[in-house]
């Protein structure tokens, strides 16, 4: 969150800086401080110096010298030195004025840990100062110590100061449930003493929402709005919650009325646009986003939202216009190139799409762009070109080497160049010999090549690195049951996988297949039916058909096979199982 300019903060009692200057003047110091005109403008914004605020206690010479150095450093924009000296002297002198000054400098340069320490000293040394307690409570909240922050806010409330219980509640979503429930109990107890406190009502509603008690949360928000019908946060959170639980038409109606009262409220309008989008009204949503854009034409996040809304509404020219605007502004360029690439691909302008994908840098869209690029070129059988770009990207963006190696192997596997794919993965493993993703990919490739020795070696290497790697346990166990007669060993491996992932249909299927190979047909049937109910996949269907057939339930097996084949008409597994069973 962007910090407010420190000059806008309400000043509390300040003693340290003027005291230094007054002492220097009274002792006849011949060193002349820089004039205000000579100092950088930003430093005076932190805290204007006035001579009337003198310390109540004398400082040691060492402290005076350290603070004088801090002031000179600040005037020369060396705020790191200034902050270091002030923080050190705040700890040494326990003077609230020095602590406050350290806090303001820490805020100014964004030094979060230093701000927390300075706020703590300020609050401890001036315990009746509401601003000190408010600031320390906020710093604790920023640091994630929500419980202590809440306790401080209660003291601030008792002193009649400003609190931020809603901020605490918003951040409590990530807390473990017991801590969140303890905070809710505290909020409810405090609310009994302050039943009309809007922030407490909002905080309670947010905590109820975190616990998915949506009806109770809505009732609390409605109570808040009965007390304060035009409360901005109450209206926003109520309609956001309605949107969250799918009551979008109700939210849209409320937001339309709210915007009639407050047409300049950007957050309400943004939520209204999103709700309209959810209601399948992209043109109306786009209209709201455009109004927002008129007020904030340089807001690149908003410009991108408009472009994506236009894309979703199939207004492709509109989307392209806003994406190109981002490029002209030099903002969100990776996102703009990625979506312009998707647009070009949609128009079958594959070369233009390729050029856009290649301009996506190393951010969030990098891997999606190169994945799309690989598919684009593979569809046109330009395999060598795809490989070239992937290898160039590996050199340019070493942080993405592993997924780029994986992409290259996938391109090669798609064209059935299994040996070349194996070479690519082996090259990657020379650089990253203990990477389990690469080892697993090479093991699955070995399965395609029917190289069971290599498959087992790579999977066992994974299990040496991570004995609880459920996917490797399952893959090895299933392969041993399916391709060898090492059934007991297979059963042990798959049982370990089931203990780790008891609800994974792939693991349940493997266990069913192991039981079938062991001759435990009833147990196998029960497991395979459970797996198929969770995931009606063609491989599970093939296993279930075979078990039913062997159990002489052949009509049921045929019906299941026909149903699965209709869903997966190209499944080689389904075709092979019936050829093997050879029904007469």
N, C-alpha and C positions, 0 to 999 in steps of 0.2 A: 504494500500500500504506500502511495506517495506521501511523504511527510509534508505537513503544512509549513510555510515559511516561519522560522522561529520568531521573527519580529511580530507575528500575529498572536503569539502565545501570551496569555495573561501573566504579567510579571508577578512573582511572589517576592518575599523579602530578599534582597540581594545586598551583599556586603563586601564580597571578596575583592572585585576588581577596583571599585572606587577607593577601597581601603588601601590598596597597593599604591595607587597614584597619590592619595593624600599623604601617606607615610613618606613617599619619596620627596614630595614637595616640602613637608615639614622638616625633613632631615637635610634639606638643601642639596639634594642629588643634582648633579650638573648634567646628567644625561637627559636629553630632550626627546620625548616620545614622538613618533611620526604624527603629523597632523592628520585630522580626519580626511582631508582631501587627498592625502598621499596614500591612504590605505585602500586596499581593494574593497569594492562596495559590499561584496557578499559578507565580509567579516563583521561589519557593523550591523548587518541584519540579524546576526545571532543575538546580540545583546547590547544596546546602546549604553555607553559608559556615562554615568552621572556622578558628580563629586559628592553629592549630599549623602549617599548611602555608604556609611563608614562601618567597619567591623566593630563588634562590641567587645572583642578580645584582641589583644595584640598578637601578631604572627611572629614566628621565629625568623631570623635573617634568611635561613636556608629556604623557608617557605616563600618569603617575599621575592627572593631571587628566582626561584623556580616559576612563580607566577608571572614575574616580569618577563622572563624568557618566553613563557607561554603566550603572553600578549604580543611581544615582538614577532614571534613565530606566526601568530594568527594574522597580524597585519601583513605579513609576507606570504600569506596563503599556505603556510606549512601547518595546516590544522591537525595533522597527525601528531606533530610535536606538541602543539598546544593542548590537544586532548590528553596526551600521555602525561604531561605535567599536571594538568588540572585533576586528572583522575588519581594520580599518585598523591597529590596534596589533599584531595578530598578524603582519601583513606587515612592519611597521616593526621590531619587536623580535625576531622569529623565536623567540619564547618558546613552548614547547609547551603550557604551562598556559593561556596566553591563547588559543592556537589551539583547544585542546580546549573552552574555555569558549564561544568563538565557534561552534564546531560544535554544541554542545548547544543553544544559543539558536536557531541556524539550523534544527535538527531540530524544535525546539518550535513554531516558527512556519511550518514547511514551506517554507523558503527553500532550494530544491535547489541552485542554483548557488553560493550562499554556503556551503552545507554542503560541497560538493566542494572549494572553495578552502580552507576551514578544515581539512578532513581532510588535504589535500595538505601544508599547512604543518605540521600536527601530525606526520604521518608522516615528513616530511623532517627535522624538528628533533628527533625522538625515534625514530630508526630501529630501535632494538632493542625498542621497545614493541609487543608483539603486538596489543594492543587498537587502537593507532593504525594499524597496518598493516591489520588486519581491517576497520576502519571505512573507511579510504581505499579498500580494494579494493571494498567494497560500494558506496561512492559512485561509483567509476568504473563499476561494473556498472550502476548506476542511470542514469548519464549515457551509457551505450552503448559505453564504451571497454572492451570485453570482453577484448581481448588484454592490455592493461596490467594489468587487474584479475586476470587469470589468473596473470601473472608475480608479482604481489604475493602472491596466495594461495599460490603455491609457497613463497615466503619464510616466510609465516605457518606453513605446514605444517612446514617445517624447524625453526621455533622452537617447535613443539608447540602452536600455537594453533588456534582454531576456523576452519574454512574453509567456503566456500560454493560449491564447484565445481558442485553441482547447479543452483544459481541461474544460474550462468554458462551452463551447458549448455542450460537451459530458454530462456534469452534468445537463444541462438545461432541459433535457427531462422530469424531474419530476416537473418543474415549472408550475404554472398555465399559460394557453395560453397568457393572456395579458402581463405577465412578460417576457415570452419567446419571444413574438413579439417585446417588447421594446428592449430586448437584440439584436435581429436580426437587428432592425433599427440602433442601435448603432454600431454593427459590420459593417453594410453596409456603414454607414457614414464614419467610420474609414478607410474602404477599399478604399473609393474614394480618400482619402489622401495618402494611401499606397497601390496602385493597385497591386504591385508585392509581397506583404507580404504573404508568403505561409501559415502561421498559420491563418491569417484572412480568406483566401480563404477556408481553411479546416473547420474553425469554421462556416462560412456561410453555407457550404455544410451540416454540421451536423445539424444546426438549421433548414434548409429546410427539411431535412429528418425527424426530429422530428415532423414537421407539415405535413408530408406525401406528400410533394411536391417533389416526387422522380425524375421526369425528370429534374427539375431545379437543384436539388442536384447533379445529375450525370453530368450535363453540367458544374457546378462549379468545380467538381473534375477533369473533363477532361481539363478544363482551367488550373487548378493547374498543371496537369501532362504535359501539353504542355510547361509550364514555367519551370518545373523541372521533366523530364521524369522518373527519378529514385527515386523520393521522396517515401520513404518507407510508410509513413502514408497515402499518397494519394493513392498509389496502394492498400494498405490494405483496406481502407475505401470504395474505389470504388467497389472492388470485394465483400466486405461484403454486400454492398448495392445491388449489382446485385443478390447476393444469397438471400437476404431478399425479393426481389420482384419477385423471381422465375426465374430469367434469369441465371440458373445454368450452362448451357453449355457455355455461353459467359464468365461467371466468371471462369469456369474451364480452358478455353483456355487462358484467361489472366493470371491466376495464374501459369499455366504451363510455360508460357514465362517468367514471373517474377522470378520464381524459377530457371530458366536456368541462369538468370543474378545474382541471389542472393541465391545460394543453401543453405546457412547457415541460412537463415531467418526463424526462428522457427514459428513465428506467421503466415506468409504467408503459410507455409507448413501445419500448423494445419487447417487453413481455407480451403485449397485445399482438405484436407482429408474429412472435413465435407461436402464440395460441392460434392465430388465424392460419398459420402454416400447418399446424397440427390438425386443424379442422378441414384441411384440403382446400384452402382459399389462398393459393400462392400470389395471385394478383393483388388481393387486398393486403396481404402481408408485405408484399414488395412496396406498396404505396406507403405503408407505415415506416418501413425502413428508409425509404427515400426522404420522407419528412425529417427523419433523424439525421440523415446525411446532409440535408440542407443546412442544418444547424451546426453540424460538426463535419465539414467536408474533408478535414485532414485526419479523421479518425480511421486509421487503416483497418482496425478490427471490424468496424461497422461497414466499411466498404466491402470487405471480404464477405461479411454476412449477407449483404445485399446480393453479391455475385452468386453465392451458393444458393440463396433463396430463388434467384432467377433460374439457376440451373435446375433446381428441384421442380420448379414450375414449368420447365421446358421452354423458358424464354431465353433462348440461347444468345441472341444478339445483345440483349440487355446484360446478360452475364458477361459476355465478352467485353462489353464496353467498360464495365466496372473492373474487370480483371486487368484490362489494359491501362486503366486509370492508376491502379496500384503500381504497375511498372513505370508509368510516367512519374509518379511520386517517389519512386525508389523504395517503396514499402511492401512488406510481405511478398517479396519477389519469388521466393521458392513456392509459396502457395499459388501465386498467380501463374507461374510457368506450369506447375503441375496441372491445374484445372484447365488452362488453355490447351495443354496437351490432350487432356481428356476430350475437350471440345473438338479439337482438330481430328482426333481419332474417330469420334462419333460421326464426323462429316466425311470419313474415309480419306482425310488428308494426312496420310501416314508419315510423310516426310516432315511436314510441319509439326506433327505431334512428336516425332523423334527429336526434332531440334529443341522443342520446349522441354521435354523430359531431360535432355542433356544439360539444360541450364539450371536444373534444380540443384541447389547446394546441399551441404551436409546437415540439414535440419530434419524436422519431423516428416516431411514429404519425400525425403531422399530415397528411402527404400521402396515406398509405394511407386515412386516414379521409375526406378530402375526395374522393378518387377513388371510394371506395365510396359516399359520399353522392351524388356526381354520377350514378353508375350507378343507384343506388336511385331517384332522382327521374326520371331519363331513362326507366327502365323503366315508370314510371307517367305518362309524358308530361307531367311537371311541369317543362318546360324552363326557363321563365322563373324559377321558384323556384330551380332549380339555379344559373342565372346570377347571381341576386341574392346567394346565399350565397357564391359564388366571388368576386364583386366585393367583398363586405364583408370577406372573408378577406384579399384583396389589400391593403386599407387597414390591416387590423389586424396583419397579419404581412408586412411589406414584404420580408423575407428570402426569402419563398416566392412572390414576384410572378411570376417567369418560369414555374415549373411550374403555377401557378394560371391564368395566361393560356393555357397549353397545354391544361389541362383544360377551360377554357371553350370553346376552339376545337373540341376533340374532341366536346363536348356538341352544339355547333351543327352540326358535320359529320355527326354521327349522325342528326340530323333533316334533313339535306340542305340546311341553311341556309348554303350556301357563301359567299355574299356577306357575311353577318353574321360568319362565321368569319374571313374575310379581313380584315374591319374590326377584329376583336379582335386578330388577329396584327399588323396594321399599327399599331394603338395601342400594342402591346407594343414593337414595333420603334422607335417614336418615343422610347421611354424607354431601350431597349437596342439601338441600331442595329447593333452589331457582335456580337450574340449569334447564334452559328451554329445553335443549336437552333431558335430562332424563325425564322431565315431558311430553314432546311431545311423546317420545318413549313409555311411559306407557299409554298415551292416545290412541295411535294407537293400542297398544296391547288390551286395553279395547274395542276398536272397533271390534277386532277379536272375543272377548268374548261376544259381544253384550251387554256390560255393559255401557249403555249410561250415566248413572249417574256418573260413575268414569271418563269416557271420558270428559264429560262437566266440571267436577270439576277440572281436571288437566289442560284443555285448558283455563279455566277462571283464574286459578292460574298464568298461563303464561301471560295472558293479564293484570293481576294486576301488575306483574313485568315489563312487557313491553307492554303498550297499543297499540303500533304500530307493534306488531309482526304479519306480514302479513300472515305467514303460519298458525298460530293458528287461526287468524280471519277467514281465508278461510276454514280451517278444521271444525271449529265449525259451521260456517254458512252453509256449505254444509251438514253436518250431521243433523242439525236441519231441513233443507229443505227435506232431503231424508228420515229421520226416524221419523219425528214428523210432526205436523201440525202448527208449530210455524214459519210460512212462513215470516211474516213481520220482525220478529226478525232476521231470517236467512238473509233476504235481506239487513238489516242494517249492519250486520257483513261483508257480502261479498262486499258490496259497499265500506266499509272502506278498505278492502283488495285490491280492484281494484284501489282505489285512491293511494295506496302505490305502487302497481305493476300492472300498467294498461296494460302491454303487456305480462303478464304471462298467457299462455294458460290454465293452471290449474284453475286459478282464473276466467278467462273468461268462462270456462266450468261451474264452480260453479254458476256464475251469470246466465248463460243460463238455468241451471237446476232449480234455484230459480224462474226465470220468468215462466218456464214451470209449476212449481207447483202452481204458482199464476194464471195460466190460460192465460198468455200473450204469446200466441204461436208464433206470428210473431217475437216478440222481442227475444224469446227464440231461434228460428231457426237462426236468424241473428247472435246471439252471439255464438251458437254452431258451426255454419259453420266457423266463424272466428277462433274459438279455434281449430277446426279440421284442418284448413288450416295451422295453426302454428305448430300443433303437431298431426299427424294422429294416435292417441292413441286408443286402443280398448275400453277404458272406455268412451271417448268422442264419439267414433263411436256408442256405445250402446245408449247413451243419444240422439244422433242425429237421430238414427233409430226410437226411440220411439216417438220423436216429429214429425217426418215425417209421421209416422203411424197414430198418432192421428189427424194430419191435412189432412188425407185422401190422402196423396201422397205415396201410399203403394208400387207402383212399384219402385219408387226411394228409398224407405226404404229397400226393398228387395235387390236391387242391391248393395246398400251401405253395407248392412249386409253381403252379400256373399263376397264382396271384402275384408271387414275387417276380416272375418273369415278365408279367405285364408292366410292373413298376420299373424293372431293370432289364429291358429287352436285350441289351448288349452284354449282359453279365456272362463272362466265360465260366465263372464258378458254377452258376446255376445250370448252364448247358452241360458242363462236364459231369456234374453229380448225377444227372439223369442218364447220361450216356454210360456212366460207370454202373449204375444200378440196373440199367437195361430192362425196363418194364416190358412185359410181353403184351 
